[in-house]
Amino acid sequence: MQINVNTDRTIDKHQGLDEHVEAVVQNSIGRFGEQISRIDVHLSNENSQKQLDGGNRCMMEAHVAGYAPVVVSEHAINLHQAITNAGNKLKRALDSALGRLADKGRREPLPLDVIDTDNELEPEQEKNLTTGM
């Protein structure tokens, strides 16, 4: 699984930040590793002049094989908190999305010869179901 970290001009990108993002992503969604080809992480501070306004944003986009990308976003007071919370959101979103995919794979339509057609109503009876006729 490839992890790409992108920052806007308001965030100073450094090795420690990259390591923190990779650690959060691996801890959150490492078990989905074979199903995910790439994670794009976008970090920004929407209000760089104000420090305590919750303007730090982390957006994570997981590219899953056979499924549309799963995207989550989180705002927080500091960047590390936004990254951690976004990682938790991504874990829940992937659990849901990949669970639905697995569910679809387990279900098979019933063969036509198994469906019971003996108990079907005549067209005239279907129209009068509520009147008791």
C-alpha positions in Angstrom: 0.0 0.0 0.0 1.4 3.3 -1.1 0.8 6.4 1.1 1.1 9.9 -0.4 1.2 12.9 1.8 0.3 16.3 0.3 0.3 19.7 2.0 -0.7 23.1 1.0 1.5 26.2 1.4 0.4 26.8 5.0 1.8 23.5 6.3 5.5 22.8 6.8 6.1 19.3 5.5 8.8 17.5 7.3 9.9 13.9 8.0 8.2 13.7 11.4 4.9 14.7 9.9 5.2 12.1 7.1 6.1 9.4 9.7 3.1 10.4 11.9 0.7 10.1 8.9 2.1 6.8 7.9 1.9 5.4 11.5 -1.7 6.5 11.8 -2.7 5.1 8.4 -0.9 1.7 9.1 -2.5 1.4 12.6 -6.0 2.4 11.4 -6.3 0.5 8.1 -3.3 -1.8 7.9 -5.5 -4.9 7.9 -7.0 -3.8 4.6 -3.5 -3.6 3.0 -4.0 -6.0 0.2 -7.3 -4.5 -0.9 -6.0 -0.9 -0.9 -3.6 0.2 -3.6 -3.0 3.8 -2.5 -3.9 6.3 0.2 -3.7 10.0 -0.6 -3.5 12.3 2.5 -4.1 16.0 2.0 -3.2 18.4 4.9 -4.1 22.0 5.1 -4.8 24.9 7.4 -7.8 26.8 6.1 -7.3 29.7 8.4 -3.6 30.0 8.9 -3.8 33.4 10.6 -5.9 32.0 13.5 -4.3 29.3 15.5 -7.2 27.9 17.7 -10.1 27.9 15.3 -10.2 24.3 14.2 -9.0 25.2 10.7 -6.5 22.3 10.4 -7.9 19.8 7.9 -6.9 16.3 7.0 -8.5 14.6 4.0 -7.8 10.9 3.3 -8.7 9.1 0.1 -8.3 5.3 -0.1 -8.2 3.7 -3.5 -9.8 0.3 -3.2 -9.6 -2.4 -5.8 -13.0 -2.9 -7.4 -14.7 0.0 -5.5 -14.9 3.7 -5.8 -12.4 5.7 -3.7 -13.4 6.1 -0.1 -12.9 9.7 1.1 -13.1 11.1 4.6 -12.3 14.6 6.0 -11.7 15.9 9.5 -11.2 19.4 11.0 -9.4 19.9 14.4 -7.6 22.4 16.5 -4.2 20.8 15.7 -2.9 18.9 12.8 -2.0 15.7 14.7 -5.5 15.4 16.1 -7.0 16.0 12.6 -4.8 13.2 11.2 -5.7 10.8 14.0 -9.5 11.5 13.8 -9.4 11.1 9.9 -7.6 7.8 10.3 -10.4 6.5 12.6 -13.1 7.8 10.2 -11.4 6.1 7.3 -11.2 2.8 9.2 -15.0 2.9 9.9 -15.7 3.9 6.3 -13.6 1.1 4.9 -15.2 -1.4 7.3 -18.6 -0.4 5.9 -17.6 -0.3 2.3 -15.6 -3.5 2.2 -18.2 -5.3 4.3 -20.8 -4.5 1.7 -18.6 -5.8 -1.0 -18.0 -9.0 0.9 -21.8 -9.3 1.6 -22.5 -9.0 -2.2 -20.0 -11.7 -2.9 -21.6 -14.2 -0.5 -25.1 -13.8 -1.8 -26.1 -15.8 -4.8 -29.5 -15.5 -6.5 -31.9 -18.4 -6.1 -32.1 -20.6 -9.2 -35.5 -20.3 -11.0 -36.4 -23.9 -10.4 -36.3 -23.4 -6.6 -38.7 -20.5 -6.5 -42.2 -21.6 -5.4 -44.8 -20.5 -7.9 -47.6 -22.6 -6.5 -48.7 -19.9 -4.0 -49.1 -17.1 -6.5 -52.4 -15.2 -6.6 -54.4 -14.8 -9.8 -54.3 -11.2 -11.2 -58.0 -10.7 -10.2 -57.2 -11.6 -6.6 -54.2 -9.2 -6.4 -56.4 -6.3 -7.1 -58.8 -7.0 -4.2 -56.4 -7.9 -1.4 -57.5 -5.0 0.8 -61.3 -5.5 0.3 -61.3 -9.1 1.2 -63.0 -10.3 -1.9 
